[in-house]
Amino acid sequence: MNIGVSWALDSHESLREERAKKKRDIRRDYRAAGFDERQDKGDHTIFTHLLLPGNYAVDGVEGKDAKRYDEKPLPKPHVFSLA
């Protein structure tokens, strides 16, 4: 019986390690990557980058947990060298 209990405790520990990022962390990551931000309607923040097409929206209050679709990797701008 102890094997089942230890397995349950181990899986609980791994869930604790995989905490969702907060919305504020995602916004911080965009700012650190050089994105410009502007406030949109409600609690939406729109991020743009000079070297990337399109807009990237983050919604929600700063302290809320991010959804899985919010945690997608940041787009990377393509840097061209004229060597």
C-alpha positions as CSV (number, residue, x, y, z in Angstrom):
1,M,0.0,0.0,0.0
2,N,2.9,2.4,0.7
3,I,3.9,2.2,-3.0
4,G,0.7,3.9,-4.1
5,V,1.0,6.6,-1.5
6,S,4.6,7.4,-2.4
7,W,3.7,7.6,-6.1
8,A,0.8,10.0,-5.3
9,L,3.2,12.2,-3.3
10,D,5.8,12.1,-6.0
11,S,3.3,13.2,-8.7
12,H,2.0,15.9,-6.4
13,E,5.6,17.2,-6.0
14,S,6.1,17.3,-9.8
15,L,2.8,19.3,-10.2
16,R,4.1,21.8,-7.7
17,E,7.2,22.3,-9.8
18,E,5.2,23.0,-12.9
19,R,3.4,26.1,-11.7
20,A,1.9,28.3,-14.3
21,K,3.6,31.6,-15.1
22,K,1.9,34.7,-14.1
23,K,0.6,37.3,-16.6
24,R,3.1,39.8,-15.2
25,D,6.0,37.4,-16.0
26,I,4.9,37.1,-19.6
27,R,4.6,40.9,-19.9
28,R,8.1,41.3,-18.3
29,D,9.5,38.8,-20.9
30,Y,8.1,40.8,-23.8
31,R,9.5,44.0,-22.4
32,A,12.9,42.4,-21.8
33,A,12.9,41.2,-25.4
34,G,12.5,44.7,-26.8
35,F,8.8,44.8,-27.5
36,D,6.9,48.0,-27.3
37,E,3.6,47.9,-25.4
38,R,0.4,49.8,-25.5
39,Q,-2.8,49.4,-23.5
40,D,-5.8,48.2,-25.3
41,K,-9.4,47.8,-24.3
42,G,-10.0,46.5,-20.8
43,D,-7.1,44.5,-19.4
44,H,-5.5,43.7,-22.8
45,T,-1.9,44.8,-23.5
46,I,-0.6,44.7,-27.1
47,F,3.1,44.1,-27.8
48,T,4.7,45.0,-31.1
49,H,8.3,44.8,-32.3
50,L,9.9,46.8,-35.2
51,L,11.4,43.7,-36.7
52,L,8.3,41.4,-36.4
53,P,5.0,41.5,-38.3
54,G,1.8,41.5,-36.3
55,N,0.7,42.2,-32.7
56,Y,1.0,40.0,-29.7
57,A,-1.8,40.4,-27.1
58,V,-1.7,39.5,-23.4
59,D,-4.9,39.7,-21.5
60,G,-5.7,39.4,-17.9
61,V,-4.8,40.9,-14.6
62,E,-1.1,41.0,-13.6
63,G,-1.4,38.5,-10.8
64,K,-3.5,35.9,-12.6
65,D,-2.1,32.6,-13.8
66,A,-1.3,32.4,-17.5
67,K,-3.1,29.9,-19.6
68,R,-1.1,27.4,-21.6
69,Y,-1.7,29.3,-24.8
70,D,-0.3,32.4,-23.1
71,E,3.0,30.6,-22.4
72,K,4.0,30.2,-26.0
73,P,7.7,31.0,-26.8
74,L,8.4,34.6,-27.6
75,P,8.9,35.3,-31.3
76,K,12.5,36.1,-32.2
77,P,13.2,39.0,-34.6
78,H,15.3,38.1,-37.6
79,V,18.6,40.0,-37.6
80,F,20.3,40.4,-41.0
81,S,23.9,41.3,-41.4
82,L,25.2,43.0,-44.5
83,A,28.6,41.5,-44.5
